[in-house]
C-alpha cells in the first residue's frame, strides 16, 4: 500500500501514488486525499496529465505498430542490433544506457528509460539472454521520477503475456 504520510513530507503525493490514483488502485482515505489534492494543485494535475498522455501515446503506438520478427535468427539479429543501434548498449548488470556501457574502464550506470525502451522493443526476443537479463534488471530497479516510473510500467505491461511476474500482485 502507498505511503499515507505524503502530505507531511512535501505537500504533494509522490509520482507512484499519483500513478496508482490514475489507475484507480488507491482505496479509502488515501484515494480521497489524493483526489482532493489533485483538484486543488495545478502542479499535480499537470503531472497526472503528462502521465496520462505518455501512457496513451504508448498504448496507441503499441496497438498500431507492427514489428516484424528478425529476418534470419539470433546471430544476425544481434549483430544487426549492435551495428545499427550503437547508441543504446546493454551493461553487465542487464540495464541499458544511451552510449557506451564502459568509459575509461568504469562501467556506467544503466538508465530506467533507456532500459524500458530497449526491453519493450525487444519483447519478441525474450528468449535471448540479454533481453531476459535486462527485464530482470528492470523489475528490480527503483524509480526516482514519474518519467522513469511511467516508462518502466509501459515496458513491463508489454510482457504480461510473456511473464506472469511482471503484472500486478494479487490482492490477498
Z-matrix of the N, CA and C atoms (Angstrom, degrees):
N
C 1 1.463
C 2 1.519 1 109.21
N 3 1.302 2 117.45 1 146.85
C 4 1.455 3 122.32 2 -178.69
C 5 1.523 4 110.99 3 -68.17
N 6 1.311 5 114.47 4 157.48
C 7 1.463 6 122.08 5 -179.13
C 8 1.529 7 109.25 6 -72.56
N 9 1.335 8 117.80 7 122.82
C 10 1.471 9 121.42 8 -177.13
C 11 1.528 10 112.89 9 -85.62
N 12 1.328 11 119.31 10 0.47
C 13 1.460 12 121.06 11 -177.29
C 14 1.525 13 112.08 12 -99.32
N 15 1.299 14 118.89 13 22.27
C 16 1.462 15 121.10 14 -176.10
C 17 1.513 16 112.92 15 -62.96
N 18 1.329 17 119.44 16 -32.84
C 19 1.456 18 120.82 17 -178.17
C 20 1.525 19 111.55 18 -64.99
N 21 1.319 20 116.79 19 -33.16
C 22 1.458 21 120.90 20 -178.35
C 23 1.526 22 110.66 21 -71.73
N 24 1.329 23 117.47 22 -32.86
C 25 1.466 24 121.27 23 -174.30
C 26 1.522 25 113.38 24 -71.47
N 27 1.328 26 118.17 25 -56.91
C 28 1.464 27 119.19 26 -176.85
C 29 1.524 28 113.61 27 -144.06
N 30 1.305 29 117.46 28 5.83
C 31 1.450 30 120.57 29 177.81
C 32 1.516 31 115.34 30 86.31
N 33 1.326 32 118.33 31 -6.39
C 34 1.462 33 122.30 32 -179.69
C 35 1.525 34 109.45 33 -129.85
N 36 1.325 35 117.40 34 145.81
C 37 1.465 36 119.04 35 175.35
C 38 1.527 37 109.73 36 -68.17
N 39 1.315 38 117.73 37 145.24
C 40 1.468 39 119.63 38 174.70
C 41 1.527 40 109.96 39 -64.30
N 42 1.338 41 116.27 40 161.12
C 43 1.463 42 121.94 41 -178.13
C 44 1.530 43 111.41 42 -56.05
N 45 1.314 44 117.42 43 -39.37
C 46 1.459 45 120.57 44 -179.56
C 47 1.514 46 112.16 45 -63.09
N 48 1.326 47 117.26 46 -37.12
C 49 1.468 48 121.25 47 178.74
C 50 1.527 49 109.51 48 -69.71
N 51 1.337 50 117.09 49 -40.75
C 52 1.468 51 119.64 50 177.79
C 53 1.528 52 110.60 51 -62.50
N 54 1.316 53 116.83 52 -40.52
C 55 1.461 54 119.69 53 179.13
C 56 1.526 55 111.09 54 -65.09
N 57 1.325 56 117.06 55 -41.39
C 58 1.466 57 120.16 56 176.23
C 59 1.534 58 110.41 57 -63.09
N 60 1.322 59 116.77 58 -37.58
C 61 1.466 60 121.14 59 176.93
C 62 1.533 61 110.44 60 -62.34
N 63 1.348 62 116.45 61 -45.82
C 64 1.466 63 120.21 62 179.69
C 65 1.524 64 111.77 63 -63.00
N 66 1.318 65 116.81 64 -32.06
C 67 1.464 66 121.55 65 179.94
C 68 1.534 67 111.90 66 -87.13
N 69 1.338 68 117.57 67 3.93
C 70 1.472 69 123.50 68 -179.33
C 71 1.525 70 111.34 69 57.62
N 72 1.338 71 115.72 70 40.70
C 73 1.454 72 120.09 71 -179.59
C 74 1.523 73 113.11 72 -108.25
N 75 1.335 74 117.17 73 6.53
C 76 1.462 75 120.33 74 175.79
C 77 1.526 76 108.58 75 -93.77
N 78 1.306 77 115.84 76 153.43
C 79 1.464 78 119.98 77 -178.91
C 80 1.527 79 111.01 78 -124.31
N 81 1.313 80 114.58 79 157.69
C 82 1.462 81 122.94 80 168.00
C 83 1.508 82 116.05 81 53.69
N 84 1.343 83 113.10 82 -132.44
C 85 1.465 84 120.82 83 -174.68
C 86 1.521 85 112.37 84 -59.85
N 87 1.330 86 116.69 85 -39.46
C 88 1.462 87 119.15 86 -178.32
C 89 1.532 88 110.73 87 -65.38
N 90 1.314 89 118.29 88 -43.88
C 91 1.468 90 121.05 89 177.89
C 92 1.524 91 110.52 90 -59.96
N 93 1.323 92 116.63 91 -44.20
C 94 1.469 93 120.78 92 179.95
C 95 1.527 94 110.83 93 -65.19
N 96 1.330 95 117.36 94 -41.07
C 97 1.466 96 120.99 95 -179.69
C 98 1.531 97 111.14 96 -65.18
N 99 1.325 98 117.28 97 -42.69
C 100 1.469 99 120.22 98 179.82
C 101 1.530 100 109.55 99 -67.38
N 102 1.313 101 117.92 100 -39.68
C 103 1.463 102 120.76 101 178.90
C 104 1.530 103 110.64 102 -62.38
N 105 1.345 104 117.07 103 -46.27
C 106 1.481 105 120.46 104 177.86
C 107 1.527 106 109.97 105 -59.86
N 108 1.333 107 115.51 106 -45.01
C 109 1.464 108 119.34 107 -177.40
C 110 1.529 109 111.52 108 -63.38
N 111 1.332 110 117.49 109 -46.43
C 112 1.469 111 119.57 110 -176.81
C 113 1.529 112 111.97 111 -67.62
N 114 1.325 113 117.66 112 -28.47
C 115 1.463 114 119.68 113 174.83
C 116 1.526 115 111.13 114 -66.38
N 117 1.335 116 116.99 115 -34.29
C 118 1.468 117 121.35 116 -175.48
C 119 1.528 118 113.48 117 -94.46
N 120 1.337 119 118.78 118 -16.62
C 121 1.474 120 121.63 119 -171.54
C 122 1.527 121 111.25 120 -111.00
N 123 1.326 122 115.86 121 113.16
C 124 1.464 123 120.81 122 178.59
C 125 1.520 124 111.35 123 -62.12
N 126 1.310 125 116.61 124 -39.96
C 127 1.462 126 120.94 125 -177.54
C 128 1.529 127 111.02 126 -60.63
N 129 1.303 128 116.98 127 -47.96
C 130 1.469 129 120.36 128 -178.63
C 131 1.522 130 111.77 129 -71.43
N 132 1.347 131 117.20 130 -34.64
C 133 1.472 132 118.75 131 175.77
C 134 1.516 133 110.27 132 -63.57
N 135 1.343 134 116.22 133 -41.49
C 136 1.471 135 119.95 134 179.31
C 137 1.531 136 110.19 135 -65.15
N 138 1.331 137 116.69 136 -39.59
C 139 1.462 138 119.75 137 178.97
C 140 1.535 139 110.03 138 -64.76
N 141 1.312 140 117.90 139 -41.51
C 142 1.471 141 121.65 140 176.79
C 143 1.525 142 110.69 141 -61.65
N 144 1.336 143 116.83 142 -42.67
C 145 1.462 144 120.34 143 179.28
C 146 1.519 145 111.00 144 -63.37
N 147 1.355 146 117.73 145 -40.11
C 148 1.470 147 120.60 146 177.51
C 149 1.526 148 110.52 147 -63.27
N 150 1.330 149 116.85 148 -43.31
C 151 1.469 150 120.14 149 178.52
C 152 1.525 151 110.65 150 -60.99
N 153 1.326 152 116.74 151 -46.49
C 154 1.465 153 120.75 152 -179.31
C 155 1.519 154 111.71 153 -63.00
N 156 1.357 155 117.37 154 -40.93
C 157 1.470 156 120.33 155 177.76
C 158 1.522 157 110.50 156 -62.81
N 159 1.331 158 116.71 157 -43.73
C 160 1.463 159 120.44 158 179.41
C 161 1.519 160 112.02 159 -62.10
N 162 1.319 161 116.51 160 -43.30
C 163 1.460 162 120.63 161 179.86
C 164 1.527 163 110.13 162 -66.62
N 165 1.352 164 116.84 163 -44.15
C 166 1.467 165 119.73 164 178.81
C 167 1.524 166 111.02 165 -61.35
N 168 1.324 167 117.71 166 -42.51
C 169 1.467 168 121.16 167 179.99
C 170 1.521 169 110.59 168 -61.52
N 171 1.320 170 116.74 169 -44.67
C 172 1.456 171 119.70 170 -179.99
C 173 1.527 172 110.85 171 -65.26
N 174 1.321 173 117.38 172 -44.73
C 175 1.469 174 120.67 173 -179.48
C 176 1.522 175 109.88 174 -62.37
N 177 1.345 176 117.89 175 -44.36
C 178 1.461 177 120.77 176 178.02
C 179 1.523 178 110.72 177 -59.30
N 180 1.325 179 116.67 178 -45.01
C 181 1.462 180 120.46 179 179.48
C 182 1.522 181 110.50 180 -64.60
N 183 1.327 182 116.31 181 -46.02
C 184 1.458 183 121.30 182 -176.77
C 185 1.531 184 111.07 183 -62.34
N 186 1.327 185 117.13 184 -36.30
C 187 1.462 186 120.94 185 -179.07
C 188 1.519 187 112.33 186 -75.06
N 189 1.330 188 118.70 187 -27.21
C 190 1.459 189 120.89 188 -175.50
C 191 1.523 190 113.82 189 -104.10
N 192 1.314 191 117.71 190 -18.89
C 193 1.462 192 120.00 191 -176.53
C 194 1.525 193 110.97 192 -74.24
N 195 1.301 194 114.99 193 135.72
C 196 1.456 195 120.27 194 174.21
C 197 1.520 196 106.70 195 -116.06
N 198 1.313 197 115.78 196 104.19
C 199 1.454 198 121.08 197 -177.98
C 200 1.519 199 108.00 198 -101.36
N 201 1.336 200 117.05 199 113.24
C 202 1.464 201 118.72 200 -178.57
C 203 1.524 202 111.02 201 -72.79
N 204 1.317 203 117.28 202 155.51
C 205 1.463 204 120.05 203 176.03
C 206 1.525 205 109.69 204 -68.08
N 207 1.332 206 118.38 205 163.90
C 208 1.457 207 120.00 206 179.46
C 209 1.527 208 110.19 207 -61.32
N 210 1.320 209 117.53 208 147.15
C 211 1.456 210 120.56 209 -172.88
C 212 1.528 211 115.91 210 -67.20
N 213 1.329 212 118.34 211 -34.96
C 214 1.465 213 116.70 212 -172.33
C 215 1.519 214 113.97 213 -145.12
N 216 1.309 215 117.86 214 44.96
C 217 1.454 216 119.31 215 173.52
C 218 1.513 217 115.17 216 90.32
N 219 1.324 218 114.44 217 -177.91
C 220 1.456 219 122.67 218 -171.19
C 221 1.522 220 114.11 219 -64.79
N 222 1.305 221 118.50 220 -53.20
C 223 1.475 222 119.75 221 -176.50
C 224 1.526 223 111.18 222 -58.24
N 225 1.301 224 116.87 223 -47.55
C 226 1.456 225 120.22 224 -179.55
C 227 1.526 226 110.44 225 -62.64
N 228 1.320 227 116.70 226 -44.59
C 229 1.460 228 119.97 227 -178.63
C 230 1.520 229 111.06 228 -62.25
N 231 1.345 230 117.49 229 -49.51
C 232 1.463 231 119.95 230 -178.61
C 233 1.513 232 111.56 231 -63.61
N 234 1.321 233 118.38 232 -40.77
C 235 1.466 234 119.30 233 179.95
C 236 1.530 235 110.19 234 -66.46
N 237 1.343 236 117.49 235 -40.25
C 238 1.463 237 120.21 236 177.41
C 239 1.522 238 110.71 237 -65.08
N 240 1.335 239 116.98 238 -39.61
C 241 1.460 240 120.64 239 178.52
C 242 1.519 241 110.37 240 -60.92
N 243 1.309 242 116.89 241 -45.78
C 244 1.477 243 120.87 242 -178.72
C 245 1.525 244 111.69 243 -68.55
N 246 1.338 245 117.71 244 -34.94
C 247 1.462 246 121.01 245 179.42
C 248 1.521 247 111.82 246 -73.40
N 249 1.321 248 116.55 247 -44.41
C 250 1.459 249 120.76 248 -172.23
C 251 1.518 250 113.81 249 -87.25
N 252 1.311 251 119.45 250 -19.00
C 253 1.462 252 121.54 251 -177.42
C 254 1.521 253 111.93 252 -129.99
N 255 1.349 254 117.55 253 58.75
C 256 1.460 255 118.34 254 -178.97
C 257 1.524 256 113.59 255 -70.62
N 258 1.332 257 119.07 256 -7.65
C 259 1.458 258 120.96 257 -179.01
C 260 1.518 259 112.87 258 -79.83
N 261 1.323 260 117.86 259 -15.02
C 262 1.459 261 120.63 260 176.12
C 263 1.517 262 107.92 261 -120.13
N 264 1.326 263 115.83 262 120.76
C 265 1.454 264 119.20 263 -176.81
C 266 1.516 265 110.22 264 -128.89
N 267 1.318 266 114.33 265 145.44
C 268 1.454 267 120.37 266 179.33
C 269 1.529 268 108.26 267 -88.94
N 270 1.325 269 115.59 268 131.10
C 271 1.457 270 120.46 269 179.14
C 272 1.517 271 111.26 270 -89.16
N 273 1.324 272 115.57 271 174.87
C 274 1.460 273 121.41 272 -177.93
C 275 1.518 274 112.32 273 -61.40
N 276 1.341 275 118.23 274 -30.93
C 277 1.454 276 120.87 275 -178.61
C 278 1.512 277 114.37 276 -82.02
N 279 1.336 278 117.10 277 -7.79
C 280 1.448 279 120.21 278 177.51
C 281 1.513 280 114.48 279 109.83
N 282 1.330 281 118.40 280 -26.50
C 283 1.457 282 120.08 281 178.89
C 284 1.517 283 110.92 282 -78.83
N 285 1.303 284 116.30 283 165.91
C 286 1.460 285 122.35 284 -178.97
C 287 1.522 286 109.68 285 -113.72
N 288 1.318 287 115.61 286 156.73
C 289 1.455 288 120.65 287 170.91
C 290 1.518 289 108.86 288 -139.60
N 291 1.313 290 116.84 289 168.41
C 292 1.459 291 121.03 290 179.57
C 293 1.520 292 107.75 291 -89.89
N 294 1.307 293 117.11 292 112.17
C 295 1.453 294 121.69 293 -179.45
C 296 1.513 295 110.83 294 113.74
N 297 1.294 296 115.63 295 -149.67
C 298 1.461 297 121.32 296 -177.75
C 299 1.520 298 111.46 297 -75.26
N 300 1.324 299 116.54 298 148.68
C 301 1.462 300 119.69 299 176.89
C 302 1.528 301 110.69 300 -87.25
N 303 1.345 302 117.50 301 -17.40
C 304 1.463 303 122.35 302 178.56
C 305 1.524 304 108.31 303 -138.39
N 306 1.335 305 116.97 304 133.01
C 307 1.458 306 121.84 305 175.56
C 308 1.520 307 107.99 306 -128.10
N 309 1.329 308 116.91 307 126.60
C 310 1.462 309 123.14 308 -177.91
C 311 1.526 310 111.57 309 52.32
N 312 1.310 311 116.08 310 37.84
C 313 1.458 312 121.26 311 177.78
C 314 1.525 313 114.61 312 79.10
N 315 1.327 314 117.47 313 2.17
C 316 1.455 315 121.25 314 -178.90
C 317 1.532 316 109.00 315 -105.66
N 318 1.349 317 117.74 316 121.07
C 319 1.467 318 119.45 317 177.60
C 320 1.527 319 110.79 318 -65.44
N 321 1.322 320 115.59 319 135.48
C 322 1.462 321 120.61 320 179.78
C 323 1.522 322 110.16 321 -88.30
N 324 1.309 323 115.42 322 153.51
C 325 1.459 324 122.07 323 -179.63
C 326 1.526 325 109.47 324 -73.65
N 327 1.320 326 117.20 325 133.45
C 328 1.469 327 119.47 326 175.49
C 329 1.528 328 110.59 327 -68.73
N 330 1.311 329 115.95 328 158.33
C 331 1.461 330 122.31 329 179.80
C 332 1.530 331 109.49 330 -113.24
N 333 1.327 332 116.06 331 140.43
C 334 1.467 333 120.83 332 179.50
C 335 1.522 334 112.69 333 -62.22
N 336 1.329 335 117.26 334 -44.72
C 337 1.459 336 119.10 335 -176.67
C 338 1.525 337 111.62 336 -65.99
N 339 1.320 338 117.28 337 -45.33
C 340 1.458 339 120.78 338 -179.86
C 341 1.523 340 110.92 339 -65.30
N 342 1.335 341 116.57 340 -41.95
C 343 1.462 342 120.18 341 178.07
C 344 1.524 343 110.52 342 -63.92
N 345 1.330 344 117.20 343 -41.90
C 346 1.463 345 120.56 344 178.99
C 347 1.521 346 111.16 345 -60.56
N 348 1.332 347 116.36 346 -44.81
C 349 1.464 348 119.78 347 179.17
C 350 1.523 349 111.29 348 -63.75
N 351 1.326 350 116.84 349 -43.45
C 352 1.466 351 120.18 350 179.78
C 353 1.519 352 111.12 351 -64.21
N 354 1.323 353 116.73 352 -45.14
C 355 1.469 354 121.41 353 -178.84
C 356 1.532 355 110.35 354 -63.40
N 357 1.330 356 117.19 355 -42.38
C 358 1.469 357 119.99 356 178.65
C 359 1.529 358 110.51 357 -65.61
N 360 1.329 359 117.18 358 -42.33
C 361 1.465 360 120.59 359 -179.46
C 362 1.524 361 111.85 360 -66.11
N 363 1.331 362 116.96 361 -30.76
C 364 1.468 363 121.23 362 -176.89
C 365 1.526 364 112.41 363 -97.63
N 366 1.308 365 117.66 364 17.73
C 367 1.466 366 122.69 365 -176.41
C 368 1.524 367 113.15 366 -52.34
N 369 1.312 368 117.28 367 -40.55
C 370 1.463 369 120.70 368 -177.64
C 371 1.536 370 112.63 369 -79.02
N 372 1.320 371 115.37 370 2.93
C 373 1.467 372 120.50 371 -179.94
C 374 1.526 373 110.31 372 -120.46
N 375 1.329 374 115.22 373 33.61
C 376 1.454 375 122.08 374 -178.62
C 377 1.532 376 112.01 375 -57.78
N 378 1.310 377 117.61 376 -26.36
C 379 1.465 378 121.49 377 -179.19
C 380 1.530 379 112.72 378 -67.99
N 381 1.323 380 118.11 379 -17.34
C 382 1.465 381 120.95 380 -179.66
C 383 1.526 382 110.37 381 -76.35
N 384 1.330 383 117.40 382 136.33
C 385 1.475 384 120.01 383 -178.85
C 386 1.527 385 113.01 384 -57.58
N 387 1.334 386 117.56 385 -37.68
C 388 1.466 387 120.59 386 -179.12
C 389 1.532 388 111.17 387 -62.15
N 390 1.322 389 116.14 388 -38.25
C 391 1.464 390 120.44 389 -179.22
C 392 1.525 391 109.75 390 -71.83
N 393 1.322 392 117.26 391 -44.06
C 394 1.468 393 120.26 392 178.45
C 395 1.531 394 111.17 393 -60.75
N 396 1.324 395 116.60 394 -42.82
C 397 1.461 396 120.44 395 179.88
C 398 1.536 397 110.34 396 -64.98
N 399 1.322 398 117.05 397 -40.15
C 400 1.467 399 120.72 398 178.98
C 401 1.523 400 111.12 399 -66.37
N 402 1.323 401 116.91 400 -39.72
C 403 1.465 402 120.31 401 178.21
C 404 1.525 403 110.37 402 -64.89
N 405 1.322 404 117.39 403 -41.58
C 406 1.474 405 120.40 404 177.37
C 407 1.520 406 110.78 405 -62.28
N 408 1.342 407 116.38 406 -41.27
C 409 1.467 408 120.23 407 178.37
C 410 1.527 409 109.55 408 -61.39
N 411 1.341 410 116.17 409 -44.57
C 412 1.461 411 120.51 410 -178.46
C 413 1.531 412 111.64 411 -63.86
N 414 1.316 413 117.23 412 -39.74
C 415 1.466 414 120.74 413 178.41
C 416 1.532 415 111.45 414 -60.97
N 417 1.329 416 117.28 415 -36.21
C 418 1.463 417 121.62 416 -176.90
C 419 1.531 418 113.42 417 -87.34
N 420 1.329 419 117.76 418 -16.85
C 421 1.471 420 121.36 419 -174.18
C 422 1.524 421 111.56 420 -68.84
N 423 1.333 422 115.80 421 141.92
C 424 1.462 423 121.83 422 176.56
C 425 1.526 424 108.73 423 -93.42
N 426 1.328 425 115.86 424 144.12
C 427 1.465 426 121.94 425 -178.60
C 428 1.525 427 109.67 426 -99.92
N 429 1.337 428 115.29 427 136.01
C 430 1.458 429 119.29 428 179.43
C 431 1.524 430 112.51 429 -113.02
N 432 1.337 431 117.00 430 -0.76
C 433 1.464 432 119.26 431 -179.87
C 434 1.524 433 110.19 432 -148.93
N 435 1.316 434 115.07 433 161.02
C 436 1.466 435 120.05 434 177.32
C 437 1.530 436 110.09 435 -63.65
N 438 1.310 437 116.33 436 -36.18
C 439 1.465 438 121.90 437 179.24
C 440 1.531 439 110.37 438 -59.26
N 441 1.328 440 116.63 439 -52.29
C 442 1.466 441 120.74 440 -179.47
C 443 1.523 442 111.66 441 -65.37
N 444 1.325 443 117.03 442 -41.25
C 445 1.456 444 121.20 443 179.89
C 446 1.526 445 110.73 444 -61.79
N 447 1.319 446 116.77 445 -41.57
C 448 1.460 447 120.82 446 179.74
C 449 1.527 448 110.57 447 -63.14
N 450 1.335 449 117.33 448 -46.44
C 451 1.473 450 120.06 449 178.99
C 452 1.523 451 111.14 450 -62.69
N 453 1.319 452 116.54 451 -41.02
C 454 1.471 453 120.02 452 -179.96
C 455 1.528 454 110.56 453 -61.65
N 456 1.320 455 116.82 454 -47.21
C 457 1.464 456 120.80 455 -179.02
C 458 1.523 457 110.92 456 -62.71
N 459 1.323 458 116.86 457 -44.31
C 460 1.459 459 119.97 458 -179.54
C 461 1.528 460 111.78 459 -63.06
N 462 1.324 461 117.37 460 -41.80
C 463 1.463 462 120.23 461 179.29
C 464 1.526 463 110.69 462 -65.81
N 465 1.325 464 116.78 463 -44.50
C 466 1.462 465 119.69 464 -177.74
C 467 1.529 466 111.80 465 -68.32
N 468 1.330 467 117.01 466 -33.09
C 469 1.469 468 119.35 467 178.34
C 470 1.525 469 111.36 468 -62.57
N 471 1.331 470 117.43 469 -29.33
C 472 1.461 471 119.48 470 -179.82
C 473 1.528 472 111.89 471 -71.14
N 474 1.330 473 117.34 472 -9.98
C 475 1.469 474 121.46 473 -179.57
C 476 1.525 475 113.22 474 -103.73
N 477 1.307 476 119.15 475 5.76
C 478 1.462 477 120.69 476 -175.81
C 479 1.522 478 113.09 477 -55.84
N 480 1.318 479 117.72 478 -33.63
C 481 1.465 480 119.05 479 179.31
C 482 1.525 481 112.77 480 -89.09
N 483 1.325 482 117.34 481 -3.67
C 484 1.458 483 121.72 482 -179.82
C 485 1.524 484 111.65 483 -101.25
N 486 1.335 485 116.48 484 -41.42
C 487 1.467 486 121.45 485 -178.26
C 488 1.518 487 109.34 486 -133.13
N 489 1.307 488 116.05 487 130.44
C 490 1.462 489 120.14 488 -178.32
C 491 1.523 490 112.89 489 -76.26
N 492 1.336 491 118.74 490 -19.75
C 493 1.469 492 120.38 491 -175.41
C 494 1.516 493 114.16 492 -85.60
N 495 1.339 494 119.56 493 2.64
C 496 1.458 495 119.75 494 179.64
C 497 1.527 496 112.11 495 -96.88
N 498 1.326 497 118.16 496 -6.85
C 499 1.457 498 121.67 497 -179.64
C 500 1.515 499 112.39 498 -84.23
N 501 1.320 500 115.66 499 176.73
C 502 1.469 501 119.76 500 177.65
C 503 1.525 502 110.91 501 -61.63
N 504 1.298 503 115.63 502 145.34
C 505 1.467 504 120.64 503 178.59
C 506 1.528 505 109.05 504 -72.90
N 507 1.325 506 118.34 505 140.36
C 508 1.470 507 120.01 506 177.17
C 509 1.525 508 110.55 507 -65.09
N 510 1.320 509 116.06 508 142.38
C 511 1.461 510 121.52 509 178.18
C 512 1.513 511 108.03 510 -80.94
N 513 1.351 512 115.94 511 130.46
C 514 1.471 513 118.32 512 -179.16
C 515 1.504 514 111.52 513 -107.25
